[in-house]
Amino acid sequence: MKRKMIVSIAQLTGGQRERILAAAERHGFEALFLDREEDARQALDGAEILFSQSAALARHAPSLRWQCTPSAGVDHFLAPGTFAGPEVLLSNSSGAYGVTIAEHVIMVTLEILRRQQDYTEITARREWRRDLPVRSIRGSRILMMGTGDIGQEAALRLRAFSPASLLGLNRSGRNPAQRFDRILLPEDLEKVLPETDLLILSLPDTPETRGVLDQKRLALLPDGAVIVNVGRGSAIHQGALEKELRAGRLSAALDVFEKEPLPQQDPMWDCPNLLLTPHVAGNMTLPYTLERIVELFLEDFENYCAGRPLCRAVNPQKGY
């Protein structure tokens, strides 16, 4: 009798489904492609592998042994009682989103520095105005909080703009691929914030990162500093940031928020000096990202079948 794998990712192309099916059959698995969560839930009996973003499915799969999520963030899988059975392996798709999120970082940074929002309003009024002062990434002092796949890809692109400095901050002290001028530890954060023109956050949601950018630390940033958050909204005290933005002291590009979807009455919707996007920096709308997700899953599927450690296994204690 074949072992069962359920794949519930509606965005997959026909070719990607065929590759997963071929790999499954090669290792004695039956792969069921059930795009709707309600259909997948009806087929969970005996499912050993789930390739899905849904924590609700995992809770109703007593035979589950490996849960792979196509997302990089896994906070929705870490709550007690998420898995019906004991000792379920959890892996993510970290390594698939660096390119698309790095491009988003460059886009929103340039939009803010080059005053694109202001010029959009000006041209919407059919006015011809060319005198707004702009700024450059060149010569900027940049701090990247988070130096994983996203941080490294963003650093690679930012380097081409010749910043004055490009620093990374992580817990390990390692400088991955030597992408950064220098690596700082969390205890160095308050020292470097007053010397930061562009602060980019690509942090996961963990107890250590929640509220890391609070009112006190926001106040340490120099006037005119720009914040870009493409990690998790929990990293920034949203109310404190709103006050800084409305005062005109800071600017920000936020793709993530403390509560998502952002409630319609939330004051951030009309907050000045804010470029707001609805958590689109790293979703699966870029074909390259989706292709990488499938490649990474198939790589770890081979590891799983061979009894080897998964390359993207999540450490529940660390939260990533």
N, C-alpha and C positions, 0 to 999 in steps of 0.2 A: 504494500500500500504506500502511495506517495505521501511525502510530508507536504504540509500546506504553507504557502506564503500568500499573504494578501497585500496587494498594492492599491492604495487609495489616494492617488494624486491625479486629479483631473487634467492637469496641464501637459502630461506626458504625450509625446508624439507617437505615431504609429511605429516608427523605426525604433524609438526608445523602448516601447513595450515589447517589440520583437526581440530585442537584445536581452531584456530581463527574462523573457519567457525561455529563450534558448539557454541561458545560464541556469535557470531553475531546472529545466528538464535534464540538463547535463549532470546535475547533482541529485536527481531523484525527487525534485520538488514539483508540486502543482502550483502554478502562479495564477491567482485570480485577480483580475483587474476590475475593481469595483469603485467607481469614481464617487458615487454618492455614499455618504457616511451611513445612512440608514440601510443601504444594500450591504455594505461591508459588515455592519453589525449582525446581520442575519447569517453571515457565513463564518463567524469567529470560532465556532466550535472546532477544535483541533488545530487551529492556526498556530504555527510555531514562529513565524516571522511576520512582523507588520512593518510595512514601509509606508508611513502615513504621518501626517501632522497632528492627528487627533489623539489627545490623551483620553478622551471618552472611550474610544475603541479599546485602548490598552486596558482600561478598567474592567472590560467585559470579555477578556480573552484569557481564560484560565490555563491554556496550554502554551501561552506565549513564552518564548525564550529569548527573542531578540526584537527590540523595537528600534527602528531606524527612522529618524525624522528628517525630512528634506530641508528643515530650517537649521540655522546655526544656533539660535537660542533654544534652550531646553527648560526654561523656568516652569513652563506649564506641565512638564513631566516630573517635577521634583517634589510635588506635594505628597504627603503620606497617603497611602491607599491608591496611588495612581495605577499600580499594576496589580492585577488579580492574583498572579502567582509570585512565588519567591524567586529571587536571584535572576531577574530579567536583565539581560544586557541592554544598555541604552547607548545609542550612538547618534551623532548629528551629522550635518553636512558642512561642517566648518572647512573652509578652503574653496567653497563654491561661490562665495559672495564678494570676495575681495575686489574683483575687477569692477563690478557694477557699483558697489558702494564707494570705491575710490573715485570713480568718475563722477558720482553724485557729489562727493566732497569738493572736487574741483569746480563743478558747475555752480554750486551754491556759494562757494567762497568768492568766485569771480563775480557772480551776480551782486553780492553785497558790496564788494570793494569797488566794482565798476558802476554801481548805482543803477542796476538794471530795473529794479522795481520803480524807482523814481522816473526813469526815462519811459517806462511803459505807461505810467500815468500821464506824463507830459504828452506823449504822442497820441494817447487816447483822446486828449483834448484838442488834437490837431495843432499843437504848438511846436514851433521850431526853436528849441533851446539847446545850447551846447556847452554851457558854462559850469556844470556841476563838478566840483572837485572830486577826483577819484583817487584810489590807492592801489598799490600793487603787492602781489605776493613777494616779488623781489625785495630783498632787504628786510622782510618780516621775520620776527622771532616766533617760531612755531613750536608748540608742544602737543605731542600726540599721546593721549592717555589710552593705553591699549596698543600693544605692538604685535598682535597676532596677524592673521592673514589680511584683515582689513587695514590695519595700521601699516603693515609693510607695503601693501599695494598703493595706499595713499601716499606714503613717504616717497616711493619710487617716482610718482608723478609730480609731487610737490618739489622734489629736488630739481626738476627741469626748470623751475621758475627762479632759481638762485636765491633762496631765502638767506637771511643773515645767519640763522641757526635753525636746526631741525632736531629737536630733542624728543626722546621717547620716555615713557614712564611705565614700568611694569613691576611685578613683585620678584621676578627672578634675577634681575640685573643683567640679563643677557641681551646682546644687541643682535637680533636675528638678521642674517644676511648683511650685517654692517650697514643697514639702511639709515641709521641715525648717527648724528654727530656724537651724541652721548646718551647714555641710559641713566635715568633717575629712578630712585625707589620712592614708594608712597610717602615716606617721611620727608622727602625733599620737596613735596608739592608746594607748600606755602612759601618756600624760598624762591621758587621760580615763577610763580604766578604774576608777581609785579613786573616781570620782564618778558611777558608773553603777549604778543599781538594777535596770534591766531591759536585758539585752543580747540582741539578736535578730540572728541570722545567716541571711542568704539568699544565700550566696556560691556561685559555681560551683566546680568542681574544677579548679584551675589550679596550676602550680608556685608561684605567689605566695601562694595561699590555703591550701595544705596545711600543717597544723600551725600556722596563724596564732595560734590560741589554745592556747599551750603551758603547761607547768607554771608558768613565771615569770609569764605574763600572767594566768592564772587566779588566782594568788596576789594580784594587784593589785586584784582586785574586792573591794568591801567585804563584810563579813559580811551574810548575808541576801540577797545579789544573786541574781537569777533569770536563767538563760540559756535561750533558746529557739533551737533550731537546726532550720531548715526548708530549708537549702541542701544541703550535702554533708557527710557524716560526717567526711571527711578534714580539715575545717577545725579540728577540736578534737582535742587529744591525749586520747583516751578514757580511758586509764589514769589520767592526772593528774586528769581531771574526776571519775572514780569516787572517788578518794581524798577530794576536796573534798566530794562528796555524802555519803559514808559518815561523814565527820567532822561533818556537819551544818552546815557553814559556808555552803554554797551550795545552791540548788535548780535543777532543770533540767527542761525538756520537750524531749525529743529525738525527732524523727521520722526521723532519718537517722543512720547509724552507719558506722564504719570498714569493717566487713565486713557485707554484706547478702546473704541474710537473716542476721539475728543468730543465731549458733550457739546451739543449745538449752542448752549448758553455759556460755554467756557470763555472767559475774557481773553484767552490767548488768540482767539480767532481774529480779533481786531487790534491786537497789540502792535504798536508801532515798532519799527526797527527789528521786525521779526519776519523771516522768510520761512513759511510753514509748508511742509509737505506731509501727506497722510501715510507715513510709514511705507514709502515706496522705494527707498534707496536700495533695498536688498530683497525685493520679492522675486517671483519666478517669471517675470514678464520679459526678461532678456534671454533669448535662446541660448547664449553661451552659458549662462548660469544654470539653466535647466539641464543642459548637456553635462556640465560638471557634476551636478547632483547625481545623475545616473551613473557616471563614471565612478564616483566615489562609493556609491552603494555597491556597485558590482565588484569593486576592489575588496570591500569589506565582506561581501558575500563569499568570495573565494576564501578569505581568511576564516570566516565562520565555519564553512564546510570543512576546512582543513584543520580546525581546532586551534588556529593561531589567534593571538590577541587582535582585536579590532583596532584599526589605525585611528579611528575617530571615536573611540569609547569615551563616554562621559564619566567624570568622577562626581558622583552625587554630592559629596562633601564640599567640593570646590564650586560646583554649580556650572561647570563647563568641561 
